[in-house]
Amino acid sequence: MSNLITFLFTLLILGLIVHWTLSFIKSTKYSQIAKARNYLDKIYGPFLDIIRSKIKPIINMRNGKELDLSPGILLILLAILRKLVFYIF
């Protein structure tokens, strides 16, 4: 049972890292990268939107680009949840 839980949390964390990494790659609308990004956004988007509604992105005044902290916060929350699940089971 613990191996399955470890596998699922590892898969969620790696998927979030891939989702975050793909957000930096520019691609055309119909490329494989865009398809992968859209698929991962369906999985992680609702969770990230909840965090984004509470914590707004940081705006750099020099170039106007935003720094979105929500993937990092979700990563920390997944790690905490993983520890709690192991503590319970």
N, C-alpha and C positions, 0 to 999 in steps of 0.2 A: 504494500500500500504506500509506503513512504517513497519507494522508487517512482511510482506513478505520479505522486504529488511533486516530487523533485523534477521529473520530466516536464510536467505541465507548466510549472512556474518558470523553468528554464526556457521553454518554448515561448511563453508569453514575454519574457524579458528580451530574448533574442529578437522576437518579432517587433517589439517596440524599438529596439536599437536599429533594426533594418528600416522601419518606418521613418525614424528620425533621420537616418542617413539618406534615404531616398528623397527626403524633402529638400535637400541641398542640390540635387541633380536636376538640371533643366532638361526637359524632354518634350517631344511633340505629344499631341493629344492621344495618338493611337499607338505609341511605342510600347514595348514590353515593360519598360520602367514605369510608365504612366499607369498601365494596367495593374502592375504590382502595387503601386502606391494607392490606387483607388481601392483595391481589395483590402489592403492593410488599414486604410482609412475607415472602411466599414466596420472593422473590428475595434480599432482603438479610438476612432473619432468621437463616439459618444462619451467615453471616459475623459478624453482630453478636453472636450467642450465643457464638461462640468468644472474641470480645473480652471480652464480659461475664463469661465464666467466669474470665478472667485478671484483669480489673480490675472491681471491684465499683462500683456507683453511689455517689456521694457523698450522704450524708443530711444535710439541713439540720435542725439541732436545734430551730430555732424553730417550724417548721410541719410537720416530719416528711416533707416531700416529697423525692424523690430527684432528683439531677442525673446523668443517664446520659451518660457521656463517650464511649461506644462509637461513635456516628455520626461524631463528630469524629475519632476515632482511625482509623476506617475511611476517612474522607475523606483523611487524611494518607497512609495506606498506599496508597490508589489513586493519589494524586499521585506518590508515590515509585515505584510500579510502572510508572506511565506513563513516567516519566523513564528507568527501567531498560530498558523495551521500546524506547524511542527510541534509547538508547545501543547496544543490541544490534543493532537493525536500522538 
